[in-house]
């Protein structure tokens, strides 16, 4: 969060909000639109879209990690050396 005090929320309220985000992530992964997510969790479509983009960002970071591991592997380096 942006604020050191957690945005004015208690630990219990932050935990509840995080549960909502996880539930929304499951719905998003199931193929629900921003409008459906917003309606289900009574948030704005902008919030639902932020959650979708954040989820997509985590997925792409996971894929980048796999790619990075492959590039650092011996087979990748051997293929690169054979090209020169």
Backbone as CSV, one residue per row, in Angstrom:
resi,resn,N_x,N_y,N_z,CA_x,CA_y,CA_z,C_x,C_y,C_z
1,UNK,0.828,-1.171,0.000,0.000,0.000,0.000,0.884,1.249,0.000
2,UNK,0.312,2.330,-0.332,1.060,3.572,-0.423,1.333,4.194,0.945
3,UNK,0.509,3.898,1.913,0.596,4.566,3.193,1.177,3.623,4.235
4,UNK,2.046,4.137,5.103,2.668,3.257,6.098,1.676,2.646,7.073
5,UNK,0.535,3.287,7.255,-0.453,2.749,8.189,-1.427,1.794,7.503
6,UNK,-1.118,1.379,6.276,-1.977,0.423,5.575,-3.210,1.060,4.980
7,UNK,-3.164,2.352,4.728,-4.312,3.024,4.127,-5.437,3.271,5.111
8,UNK,-5.108,3.253,6.395,-6.126,3.501,7.408,-6.952,2.281,7.752
9,UNK,-6.552,1.121,7.270,-7.298,-0.108,7.538,-6.626,-0.893,8.657
10,UNK,-7.435,-1.592,9.422,-6.890,-2.489,10.438,-6.371,-3.738,9.742
11,UNK,-5.635,-4.539,10.458,-5.102,-5.781,9.892,-6.240,-6.682,9.419
12,UNK,-7.321,-6.713,10.165,-8.475,-7.541,9.789,-9.108,-7.040,8.487
13,UNK,-9.226,-5.726,8.362,-9.808,-5.146,7.146,-8.904,-5.376,5.937
14,UNK,-7.585,-5.287,6.136,-6.651,-5.560,5.033,-6.749,-7.020,4.602
15,UNK,-6.883,-7.915,5.569,-7.013,-9.338,5.246,-8.301,-9.593,4.462
16,UNK,-9.374,-8.957,4.853,-10.655,-9.115,4.147,-10.542,-8.608,2.711
17,UNK,-9.898,-7.451,2.552,-9.731,-6.886,1.211,-8.882,-7.813,0.337
18,UNK,-7.859,-8.410,0.928,-7.018,-9.338,0.172,-7.806,-10.584,-0.233
19,UNK,-8.692,-11.061,0.621,-9.550,-12.200,0.274,-10.422,-11.865,-0.924
20,UNK,-10.934,-10.642,-0.958,-11.760,-10.205,-2.092,-10.923,-10.218,-3.368
21,UNK,-9.689,-9.724,-3.291,-8.829,-9.710,-4.479,-8.538,-11.126,-4.980
22,UNK,-8.296,-12.044,-4.057,-8.041,-13.426,-4.473,-9.278,-14.043,-5.117
23,UNK,-10.437,-13.771,-4.555,-11.679,-14.281,-5.138,-11.904,-13.686,-6.522
24,UNK,-11.595,-12.396,-6.668,-11.737,-11.745,-7.970,-10.757,-12.349,-8.976
25,UNK,-9.555,-12.668,-8.526,-8.553,-13.271,-9.422,-9.057,-14.610,-9.957
26,UNK,-9.699,-15.390,-9.104,-10.252,-16.671,-9.557,-11.330,-16.452,-10.616
27,UNK,-12.171,-15.461,-10.396,-13.229,-15.150,-11.350,-12.639,-14.660,-12.676
28,UNK,-11.609,-13.831,-12.584,-10.937,-13.321,-13.790,-10.309,-14.471,-14.569
29,UNK,-9.638,-15.368,-13.863,-9.015,-16.511,-14.535,-10.055,-17.430,-15.167
30,UNK,-11.267,-17.409,-14.635,-12.343,-18.226,-15.197,-12.942,-17.588,-16.442
31,UNK,-12.502,-16.340,-16.749,-12.950,-15.706,-17.977,-13.996,-14.613,-17.817
32,UNK,-14.254,-14.187,-16.592,-15.258,-13.142,-16.372,-14.742,-11.790,-16.881
33,UNK,-15.656,-10.959,-17.339,-15.299,-9.620,-17.812,-15.109,-8.685,-16.617
34,UNK,-14.513,-7.522,-16.885,-14.355,-6.518,-15.832,-15.713,-6.124,-15.256
35,UNK,-16.685,-6.003,-16.130,-18.026,-5.618,-15.690,-18.600,-6.668,-14.736
36,UNK,-18.436,-7.946,-15.060,-18.957,-9.008,-14.198,-18.249,-9.026,-12.854
37,UNK,-16.931,-8.848,-12.876,-16.160,-8.826,-11.630,-16.580,-7.635,-10.779
38,UNK,-16.712,-6.474,-11.415,-17.109,-5.268,-10.685,-18.488,-5.439,-10.048
39,UNK,-19.404,-5.997,-10.786,-20.755,-6.190,-10.263,-20.745,-7.184,-9.095
40,UNK,-20.013,-8.266,-9.252,-19.985,-9.315,-8.224,-19.394,-8.803,-6.909
41,UNK,-18.332,-7.987,-6.993,-17.643,-7.534,-5.784,-17.967,-6.096,-5.393
42,UNK,-18.908,-5.492,-6.127,-19.386,-4.146,-5.832,-18.243,-3.139,-5.775
43,UNK,-17.426,-3.175,-6.835,-16.338,-2.213,-7.011,-16.507,-1.570,-8.380
44,UNK,-15.702,-0.566,-8.656,-15.775,0.070,-9.970,-15.148,-0.842,-11.024
45,UNK,-15.517,-0.620,-12.273,-14.896,-1.383,-13.365,-13.414,-1.070,-13.443
46,UNK,-13.032,0.146,-13.068,-11.620,0.511,-13.064,-10.838,-0.354,-12.065
47,UNK,-11.409,-0.590,-10.905,-10.753,-1.455,-9.918,-10.632,-2.872,-10.452
48,UNK,-11.693,-3.362,-11.046,-11.658,-4.711,-11.619,-10.589,-4.803,-12.702
49,UNK,-10.477,-3.754,-13.508,-9.467,-3.751,-14.560,-8.065,-3.686,-13.963
50,UNK,-7.868,-2.949,-12.888,-6.559,-2.911,-12.209,-6.187,-4.295,-11.706
51,UNK,-7.161,-4.992,-11.122,-6.903,-6.337,-10.629,-6.518,-7.254,-11.787
52,UNK,-7.211,-7.113,-12.921,-6.907,-7.936,-14.096,-5.477,-7.671,-14.587
53,UNK,-5.106,-6.388,-14.671,-3.764,-6.043,-15.141,-2.699,-6.528,-14.169
54,UNK,-2.971,-6.430,-12.873,-2.020,-6.908,-11.874,-1.838,-8.419,-12.001
55,UNK,-2.927,-9.112,-12.220,-2.858,-10.560,-12.394,-2.074,-10.913,-13.651
56,UNK,-2.297,-10.189,-14.728,-1.563,-10.421,-15.973,-0.079,-10.131,-15.777
57,UNK,0.234,-9.124,-14.982,1.622,-8.792,-14.697,2.328,-9.903,-13.944
58,UNK,1.628,-10.525,-13.006,2.215,-11.642,-12.272,2.446,-12.826,-13.194
59,UNK,1.512,-13.062,-14.085,1.671,-14.172,-15.029,2.868,-13.940,-15.936
60,UNK,3.022,-12.718,-16.461,4.126,-12.449,-17.374,5.457,-12.510,-16.634
61,UNK,5.481,-12.119,-15.366,6.715,-12.218,-14.584,7.088,-13.678,-14.388
62,UNK,6.094,-14.528,-14.188,6.371,-15.957,-14.059,6.956,-16.508,-15.350
63,UNK,6.394,-16.103,-16.479,6.912,-16.571,-17.763,8.320,-16.049,-18.012
64,UNK,8.595,-14.821,-17.617,9.922,-14.247,-17.808,10.949,-15.029,-16.995
65,UNK,10.560,-15.473,-15.811,11.470,-16.271,-14.994,11.827,-17.577,-15.675
66,UNK,10.855,-18.210,-16.302,11.108,-19.461,-17.021,12.048,-19.195,-18.197
67,UNK,11.799,-18.117,-18.913,12.643,-17.768,-20.049,14.058,-17.482,-19.585
68,UNK,14.187,-16.749,-18.506,15.505,-16.410,-17.987,16.263,-17.679,-17.616
69,UNK,15.580,-18.616,-16.961,16.234,-19.863,-16.586,16.697,-20.618,-17.824
70,UNK,15.865,-20.626,-18.878,16.242,-21.313,-20.105,17.461,-20.654,-20.734
71,UNK,17.464,-19.334,-20.794,18.574,-18.627,-21.425,19.879,-18.861,-20.693
72,UNK,19.808,-19.055,-19.387,21.018,-19.275,-18.607,21.437,-20.739,-18.599
73,UNK,20.653,-21.600,-19.198,20.985,-23.023,-19.185,22.125,-23.315,-20.145
74,UNK,22.755,-24.453,-19.945,23.895,-24.856,-20.780,23.499,-25.045,-22.236
75,UNK,22.301,-25.596,-22.494,21.898,-25.837,-23.873,21.740,-24.537,-24.641
76,UNK,21.226,-23.524,-23.985,21.079,-22.231,-24.655,22.456,-21.654,-24.960
77,UNK,23.356,-21.719,-23.990,24.705,-21.172,-24.196,25.437,-21.963,-25.283
78,UNK,25.255,-23.280,-25.328,25.903,-24.088,-26.360,25.367,-23.713,-27.744
79,UNK,24.066,-23.484,-27.859,23.487,-23.080,-29.132,24.005,-21.712,-29.560
80,UNK,24.143,-20.810,-28.614,24.656,-19.484,-28.935,26.113,-19.576,-29.388
81,UNK,26.901,-20.428,-28.746,28.307,-20.567,-29.122,28.452,-21.182,-30.496
82,UNK,27.567,-22.105,-30.847,27.669,-22.755,-32.148,27.328,-21.802,-33.296
83,UNK,26.611,-20.738,-32.999,26.250,-19.763,-34.020,27.443,-18.896,-34.428
84,UNK,28.457,-18.847,-33.595,29.600,-17.984,-33.874,30.786,-18.741,-34.242
